[in-house]
Amino acid sequence: MPAVLIHGVPDTHRVWDGVRRHLTRTDVEAWDLPGFGAPRPQGFASTKEEYVDRLIDRLERVGEPVDLVGHDWGCIITARVASLRPDLVRTWAGGNGPISAGYVWHPLAKVWQDRDEGDRFMNELEATSFAKDLVASFDVPAEPAEEMVRHVDGAMKDSILRLYRSALTMGAEWEPALANVSAPCLVFWGALDPACPVRFGRELGAALRASRVLELDCNHWTVLERPAEVAAALEAHWSDHAAV
């Protein structure tokens, strides 16, 4: 059974490269979400519900339950999948993606959710300065930050705006169904994340009855700042819940 890794915003599958280098298993796949390095199907409107439905469709084609992992929006989307389709998920792990009615969207998310401000932000976005902002605000290492912004194209900009505008009340909508998740769960969280405070990681762990909530001494992008620690936690999680 494979492991499937799902990225967040504004990422592609590449955000998992460091983690994957530290994993010993070979059946690991990192998938691109539509609009984030992968084409958007005709009529795909990049709402949170459509991303969940699209991931469910793709997981159904795998043919067996997977070890599902997500970071940032990948955490949110995969947890939603695990709550709606427990049959598709053998184990779940995720981090730095709050699913709580009490979570208030961070300042940049609020900009993207405003039609005028969000459109202006994307129209004026300049890759070099955006990379510098990621380094300064979120401690993203410089090279991964530069790699990240190289892939922020028109489709991704539009997808980000549509996704965030569909998610004004995501926490209140999706938090109750977390009780339906039956897969063994691991939460990993950057304890210094200003956008997604660590208390929401603890809340997510409690809601999912997680076997472990790993708080890492880093910012939001755990998978870039602490890839070895994330990989070790994932492999321990998978090993603890291996089929017998």
C-alpha positions, 0 to 999 in steps of 0.5 A: 500500500503506498504513501501519498503526500499532499502539499499546501499553498503555494506549493507543489509536490516539490515541497516534499523532496527533502522529506522523501530523501530521508524516507526508507520506503520506496512506495511514496508518491507526492501528488500535485493538486490541480492548479498547483503544478497540475492542470485544472480539469475543464470546469474545475473551480478550485473550491475546497470541496472540489479539491476534496472530491478530486483527491477522493477520485484519485485515491479510489483509483489506487485500489487499496487504502493508503498512508495519507499525509498532508501539510498546510492545505494538504493537511486540511484536505486530507483530513477532510478526505479521511473524515468522509471516506475512512475506507480510503485511508490506512493511516493519516498524518498532517500538520500546520493546517488548522480545522477549527471553528475558533481559527481566525484566518491569517492576514495574508489569507484575509487579503486573498479572500478579499476580491479587490485586495486579493486580485491586486496582490496577485497582479503585483506579485513579484517572485524575488520579493515574495521569496524574500517575504517567505524567508523573513516571515516563515523562516523558509530556507532561501533555496526552497523559497526561490524554488517555490515561487518559480512555480507560482504561475497564473493558474496557481494564483487563480487557484489560491484565490478561489480556494481561500474564497471558498473557505471563509467558514471552513473550520466551522463547516469541517471540524465536526466531521473530524470525529468520523476519522477512524485511521490512526493519526499523527499530527506534526506542527511547527511550534513557531508558526505565526499563521497557524498557532500550535494550539490548533495542532493540539486541538486537531490531535485531540479531535482526531484522537491522534497517537502523537502530536509532534511539536517541532522547533520551527516555523510553518514549513516543517517539511522544509525546515525539519525534513529528517524529523518529519520523515522519522516521525512518519516512518515510526507512525507507519511502522506502529500501525503496519498491517499484521 
